[in-house]
Amino acid sequence: MDWFRNLNTGKKMAVAFGIIEILMIGLGVFSLVQLSRVNCTTGEIVNDQMPSVRLLGSLKYDTAAMRRSELSYLLAYEHKEKWDAAMKQALDDIQQHEKQYEPLISSEKERSFDQEFRQAWEKYLAVHEKVMAMTKDNEYQANVLAQSEGNSAFEAAAVALQAKIDANNKAAAAFTRNGSELYASSRYWIIGCLVCAVLAGFGMATTMGRGISTAIVRMLTQMQKIA
């Protein structure tokens, strides 16, 4: 700090305020950058992860409704049209929710899980078509097919869908964790920058005060000698 002590008062003030301004500008820029990162993480959670979780939950409900309506149709002795309409509605809902979910896929791994579910669901629908065609001639055989091959195909689709749900939940948890870690690190950095700015300002103010007081003492001593 000898170089600072050797400066005149005007230059000392200019250097002191300049350093403090640089620190505050740096703190402001850093805060804005970190806030932008936090905002991006929040936007990813709100705009992608939360809708994905909601749609996958709806898909799980739709597939269960489809299977339930199919079995109810096979067991019903009358008013089968009620369950036939329910199956059609479930299939429409599945198509709609899959169409809404597809643009939200954000990774190749997630896309791979989606393809696995689609393939498993197509196999189930193929068995379902056989079952529905068989009900016209032999409802007993249709029930046997639905309970054997149909059940295996549906379980495979359900497992694939659950894997997709688990992957999406992990991604959402990772984004949430990253947001928390980013907030924590930003807070520490901002506190550190504020402490540095305060210490720098205090140190320079102390140095300037001592320099000014020393100059005044010397001037008073000279004046006393002259008097």
N, C-alpha and C positions, 0 to 999 in steps of 0.2 A: 504493500500500500504506500510505499515511499513516493512513487510517481504521483499518486493522488494528493499526498500531503504537500508536494512541491508546487502544485498548481495554484493559481490565484483563485480567489473566492468565486468569481464569475464562472470560470471553467469547472471548478468543483461542482457548482450547482448544476451546470449543464450536463456534466458527466453523470451525476447522481440521478437527476430526473430522466436522463436518456436511458440509463440502465433499467430503472424501474419501469419506464414505458415499454422497453423491449420485453421485459419479463411479463408485463401485463398483456401485451399484444400476443406474445407466445402462448400465455395461458388461455386467452380468448380463442385463438385459432385452434389450439389443442381441444378445448372444450367443445367447440363447434364440430370438429371432426369426430370426436367420440360420441357426441349427441347424434350425429348423422348415422354412425354405425349402429347405435342403439335403436334409432328409428327404423333402419333397414331390417334389423332383427325382429322388431315388433311388427313391422309390415309383413314380413315373411310368415310370422305366426298367425297374424290376423287374416291375411289375404290368401294364404295357401294351406297352412297346416290345419287351422281350425275348420275351414270348409271341407278339407279332405277327410278329417276325422268324422265330421257330421255326415258326409255322404257315404262313407264306408259303414257307419252305423246304420244308415238307412238301407244300404245294400244287404247287410246281414239280416235286417228285419224283413226285407222283401223276399229274400231267398227262403227264409223260414216260412213266410206266409204262402209262398208258392208250394212248398212241400206239404204244409198243413192242408192247403186247399185241395191238393191232389189226393191225399189220403182220405180226406172227408168226402170227396167226390166218389171214390171207389167204395166207401162204406155206406153211402147214402142209398136208401131204397126209393126215395122220391125227392123231387125238387133239386135234381142234380144241376139244373141250370144256375142255381145260386152259386155253387162251388165252381162251375165252369166260368162264370163271370169273374169270380174272385181270382182264379188262375190267370185269366187274361189281364186283369188289372195288375196283378203282381208282376207279370212279364213286362207289361208296359212301364211299370215303375222301375224295374231293373234296368231296362234299356235307357230310360231317361236319366237315372242316377249314374250309370256307367258313362253316358255321354257327357254329363256335367263333371264327372271326376277326371276324365282323360286329360283335359288341359291343365289340371293341377299336378300332374305327375312331374316331379322335379329331379329324378335321378334314374339311372339305368337299372339300378337294383329294384326300385319301386316299379318300374315298367315291366321288369321280368316277373315280379310277383303278380302284376295285373294280367300278364299274358297267361301265366299258369292258371289263374282263376278262370279266365275266359275259356281256356281249353277244357278245364274240368267241368265248367258249367255247360259247355256245348255237348259234352259226353252225357251229362245228366239229361239235357233236353232231348237228346236222341233216344235215350231210354224212355223218357216221358212220352214221346210221340208213339213209340211202340206200345206202351201201356194204354194210351188213350185209344189207339186203333184196336187193341185187343178187347177192350171193354164192350165193343159192339157184338162180339161173337162169344167171348168166354170171360166173364167178369172174375171168375175164380183164378184163372191163369193170369189175368191182368194184375190181380192182387199179389199173386206169388212173385211175378216179375218186379212189381213195384217194391215189394218188401226185400227182395234179394238183390238183383242187379241195380235196381233203382236206388235202393238204400246205400249201396256201396258207392255209386256214382255221386249221390248227393253228399255223402260224408267226405269224399275226396274234394268236392267243390267247396264244402264248408271249411275244410282244413286249409285249402289254398286261400280262401277269403280271409280267414283268421291270420294267416301269415302276412297277408297284405295289410291288415289292420295293425298287427304288431309292429311291422316295419314303419308304418306311418306314425304310430305312437312314439316309437323310439326317435324318429326324426323330429317330432314336435318337442319331445323332452330335451333333445340335443340343442335345438334352437333356444329353448327356454333357459337351459343351463349356460349356453354361450352368452345370452343376454345378461344373466346374473353376474357371470365372470367379468364381462365387459364393464358393467356398472361398477363392480368392486374395484377393478384395476383403475378405471377412470377416476374414481373417488380418491384413491390413494395418490395418483399422479397430480390431481388438482390441489389436494391438500399440501403435497410436497412443494409444488410451484408457489403456492401462497406463502408457505413458510420461508422459502428461499427469497421471495420478494420482500417479505417483512424483515428478514435478517439483513438483506442487502441494504434496504432503506435505512434500517437502524444503524448499521455499521457506517454507512456513508454520512448519515446525519451526525453521528457521534464524532467522526473524523473531522467533518466540517466545523462542528461546534468547538472542538478542541483547537483547531487551527485558528478560528476567529478569536477565541478567547486568548490564545497565546499571542496573537498579533496585537490585541488590545492591551494586554499586560505589558508587552514590549513598548508600545506607544506611550502608555502612562509612565513607565519607567524613564523613558527618554524625556518626557515632559517634566517630570520631577527633577531630573538632572539639569535641564535647561533652566527651570525655576530656581 
